[in-house]
Amino acid sequence: MKKSIKYLFLLAVVALAASCKVDDPFVDRTVSPVLVLVKGANGVLSSGLTTEPSVTSPISASTNVGLVIFELDKTGLLDYKVGIDSIPVSGLQITYKLRATGATVGQSSTNANGVAPLTVAWSALGVATPTTSTSVLMMASGTHKGVSFTKYFRIAGSN
């Protein structure tokens, strides 16, 4: 009898300890209201699976990159015939900044296809003479339905 009471008490303590939820003290995260993909000068979209996608832009001309922004319609999530639908977001204001300094290098609004293009000279990105090893850390921010989001990416020089 005494043994079974000890086991029940131990089981109750373990169950109580396992049921406590601990918040992350370092990062307060909110789910992004949109899916943001980065598009390079070659027109190829990032996969969306990388935290910091890298896109290329020719060093012989101005950088030509952009974001493609989709809102995800999850109403058909449980119906395998429908699934999740990606709807382009138009008219969304995007601000492009350098991550190193926080300086704004451009602003753009998304078009009907959800694309917010950025065409800027390499010198505006802090690169006087770009080479194929040039890499610039960027961030793009916006607000959709009252929720702010930021996408980090990298622009790499190419031939």
N, C-alpha and C positions, 0 to 999 in steps of 0.2 A: 504494500500500500504506500509506504513512504517513498519507495523508488518511483512508483508511477506518478506521484505528486511532484517529485523533482523533475521528472521528464516533461510533465505538462507545463510546469513553470518555465523550464528552459525553452520549450517549444513556443510558449507565449512571448517570451523575451525576444527570441529570434524573429518571430512574425512581426512584432512591433517595430523592431529595428529595420527590417526589410521594407516596411510600408512607408517609412519616412522619405519624403521627396526633398532633395537638397537642390536649391537653385545654384546656377553657376555664378560665383561671385565676381568673375572677371569680365564676362561678355553678356550684355543684354541683347538677345537676338530677336528679331521679328522676321517672319517669313515674308519674302519679297512678294509684292502684289503682281509682278510681271516676270516673264522669262526674258532675259537679256542675252542676246548672242552678238558677238563682235564679228564684223566683216572687214576683211583686208582689202587692199587695192585690187587683188585678183578676183574679188567677188565671192571668195570661199568663206562660208560661215564657220565660226568656232563650234565645237561640238556641244557646248553647254555643260560638259561634265568636268571641266577644269576650273579650278578656283581663279587662276590668273591666265587667261588665254593669251597667246602671242600671235599677232597678225603681222604681215609684212607689207612694206610700202617701198617703192623704188627710191633709191637715193638720188637719182638724176632729176627728179621732179618733186613737187610738194607732196606731203603725205596725204593720202586719200583713204581714210578708214571710215567706219560708221558703226552704229549700233542698230540692231534689228530687235524691236520690242514687241512681244506678244502677251496678250492676256490669255490665261488658260481657263477655258470653260469646262468645268469638271462635272457638269450635270449628267453626262452619259458615262460616268466612270464605271458603274456597275454593269453596263450593257456592252458586251464585247463587240457588238455591231456598230456602236457609236464611239466609245472611248473618250479621250480627252481631245478637245478641239483647240487649236492655236489661232487666236484672232488677233490680227495686227492692230496695234494701238496707234491712232493718228492724232496729230495735234498736241503731242506731249513735248514739253520743253526739256531739253537735255543740256547740261553744262559740262564741258570738258575741261579738266584741270590737270596740271602736272602734279604728280604725287610728291616729288621732292620739295617743291616750294609752295604748292597749293595755289599757284597762279592760274587764273582762267585763261585758256588759249582759244576758246570758241564756244559758241552756243548754237544750237540747232533744234528745230522742231521735227517731229516724225511726220512723214508723208502718209499717204493712203496705204502704203505697203508696210508701214511701221518702221521705216528706215530714217535714222537721224544721221546724215552725213557730216563728216568733218574733213575739210580740205584746208591745210595750213602749211606754211613753209617750215622746213626743218629748223631754220633759225629761230622761229617762234617757239619751238620746243626746246631751245637751249643748245642746239647742235649746229655749230658754224659750218663744219665740213663733214657731212655724214659719210660713213663707210658701211660695208656689209656687216661689220661687227657692231654697228651702232644699235643701241636699244634704249628706248625711252619708256619710263613707267608712267602710266596715265590712269585717270579715274574719270568716270562719267556718272553724273548724278541727276536725279529727277524725282518727281512726286506724282504718284498715280492713286487716285481715290483717297487722298489724305495720308498716304503712307510713303515716306521717303525711301529711296533705294540708291545704292551706289554700286557700280560695277568696276572692278579693277582689271586692267589689261596692260599689255606691253606692245609697243610698236617697234618692230625690228627692220633695219634697212636691208634692202635686197637689190639685186641688179636689174 
